[in-house]
Amino acid sequence: MVTTVLSKRGHEIHVGRNGVEGLAKAKEIRPDLIITDIMMPEMDGWDLVRHIRATPGTSMIPVIFLTALSDDEDRIQGFRLGADDYLAKPFRFDELELRVEKAFRSKARMDELSGAMASARPSSSEMLSAGIRGSLEQIGLSSLLVMMEMEQKSGILVMKREEDTARLFLKNGRILAAHFDNKPEPRGAEAIFEVLRWTSGKFDFSSLEVDMEDEICSSTTHLMLEGARLMDEGKR
């Protein structure tokens, strides 16, 4: 039914019968949007989104959960893992269409940020005037970090939410260190896991040369997968 309705609106639809097939199609086709259930055979929706967000080729694709799981905790879990929207069954098709259009607008904003980031190439050890700033409602931190890894960015990413301010130091797309301004803990990877839980707040990236010891010693992909695992443990 979803395929029929969206096809009539002019969208080209590709169908995966389970999470494994859906992930394979996403890597092959690189679609503009993924709509997925959560309770599926082979690979559930939670794992599907983890793999999508941790894979450079698919990390920026918007994801909408369409599921019978309507509990608030399930919604929060979906957004923490990097879903862009969450629609519980039963649903109205006109609402789904609105969510799809919203996802496309968000993707356009992400593409704009990606283009701006790609143009901010460091040319010296001094801080460049060019930078990237926005809100986590526009683009999630996991997508932002994968984008920086792909563009091999060096600089400082400042995250702010209410009274908390966190700083992530990157060199060639890799996170070297992270800490909070207003408290001694958490630091390093634990600080990254903390801000990965944020669903709201502001970010400001300044491009500059970073020369410091690597305190994290881990890839962005590993950090996001480990962060998602810790969220699952916390939920249980």
N, C-alpha and C positions, 0 to 999 in steps of 0.2 A: 504493500500500500504506500509506503514511504517512497519507494522507487517510482511508482506510477505518478504520484503527486508531483514530485520534484522534476521528473522527466517532462511532464506537461508544462512546467515553468521554464523549460529550455535548458535544464542542467543535464550534463552527461554523467551517468551513474555507473559505477563499477561495484560489484557485490562480492563480499567475502563471507563464507558460510560460518566461519569461526575466527577466533583471534589470530591464530597462526596464519591462516589464508589472508586475513585482512592486513596483517603486518607485511606479508610478502607483496601484496598488491600495492600497499602504500609506498614501499621502497622502490617498486618498479615504475609506478605511474606518477608518483609525486602529485597527488591530487590537491585541489584548492581547499578541500574541507573533508574531514572524516566524521561520520556519524556512527556511533557504536553503542551496542548494548554493553552491559557489565557481566551478566551471567551468561557465559558462552562456553562451549566445549573447547578442549585443546589449550586455549589460553583465554583467561577472562579479560574483561575490559580494563581492570586495574593494571595488569601486566602489559597489556597492549599499549596503554598510554605511557607507561614507564619506558618501554622500548622506543616508542615514537619520539619522546622528548630526549632520550639519550643518544639518538642516532642523528648525526649532523645533516643527512639528506632529508630527514622528515621532521626535525625538531621544531620547525617553524609552522607546521601545518596546523590550522585550528581544529579543535576536537570538540564535538558535542556529544555528551552522554544522553542516550535515549533509553530509559530503563524503568523497570517496575520498582526499583529500590528508591523509595521516596523519603527515607529517614534523613533528618538534618545531618547526622554524622556521616552518612553516605555522600551527601552533597559536599560537605566540607572536605571529605577525603578526595572526592573527584577534583575539586579546585586545587587542593594541595599538590596533587600529582601532575597538575598542569592542564586540566580540561578548561576550555574556554567558556563552556556553557553546560547546563544540566537541565534536562527536561524529563519529568516523571510521567510514566504512563498511568492512567489514560491521558491523552493529550489531544489538543485540537490542531488540525493541520495548518490552519492559518497562523497559529502561534509558532509552529515549527518553521514555517516560511519566514516569519519575522526573525527567529533566532538564526536562521541561515544567513539572512541579509546582514544581521548584526555581526556575525562571524566574518563575513567578507569585508565589512568595513574595518574590523579590527586587523585583519590580515593586510589591508591596504596601509594601515598605520604602521604595522610592523615592517612592511616592505620599505616604507618611507624612512623609518629609523635605520634599517639595514643599509640603505643607500647613503644616508648621511654619515653613518659610521665608516663605510667603505671609503668615503672621501676624506676622512680625517687621518691622514698618514703622517706619523711623526717624522720630522725633518731634523731635529736637533735634540739635545738633552733638556732644553727648556720646555716648559709647558706650552702646548699649542693653544691658541685662542679657540679653536674648534672643539666642540664637545657634544655630548648627547645627554639629554635629560628627558624625563617623562614620569609616568606613574605606573605602578604595578597593575592597576586596573586595565591599562592599555596593553601591556606586555608583561608576562610573568618572568620572574628572575631566572628560571631554568632556561627559557628561550633566549633571554638576553645573554646569559653566560655562554650558551652554545654559539650564538651569533658572534660573540667576541672571540671565541676559540677559532671559529672558521676564518674570521678576518685577521687572526693573530694580533690582536690589539694589546698594547702596553699602556698602562695608566692606572688611575685610581677610580674605583667605583664606590660612590658614597650612597648609602641606603638610609632613608629616614622614615620613621614611623612613630608618631606621637613623641614620646620623650627619648626614644632610642635612635642612635646614629651609629651605623656600622660602616667600616671601610674595608674594601677588598682591593688588594694590590695585585695587578696582573702584568705578566711579561710574555709577549708573543702568544697571547691568548690563554696562558696558563696562570692559575691563581697561586701566588707565592705565599701570601699571608692574609689574615683577616682578623679584625678586632673591633670592639665597640669603643666609642669615645668616652662614654659615661659610666663604664663598669669594667672591672678587670677580667671578668669571665662572662661568657665563653670566649675563647680565642681559637685561632687556626681553623681546623675542619669543623669543630663544634660550633664556631660562630657562623660558618657557612650553613650548617644544618639548621641553625636557628632562623636565619633570614630566608631560607628556602620555604619555611612555613608561612611566611608573610603573604597575605593575599591583597594587602593594601599598603600604600606608602608611596614615597617618591624616590627616584634614583637620579644621580647626576654623575656622568662619566667624563673625566678629564684625561685627554691623551697626553702622555709624557713618558720619558724614559724611566724605567724602574730598575734599580740595581740593588738587590737585597737577597738575603738567603731564602731558599725555598723551605718554608716551614710546613707546607701542606704535603708535598711529595705525593701528589695524586692527580689523576686526570679529571677534567670536568665531568666526563661521563661517569666515572666511578663515584665521584662525590654526589651526583644527582641520584644514582641508583641506591647508594648507601643512605642518603637522606630520605628517599621514599621508603626504604626498608624500616628505618627508625620511626617514621610516621606510622607505619602499619603496626609496629610493636607498641607504640604509645596508644594507638586506638584500641588494641586488644587489651 
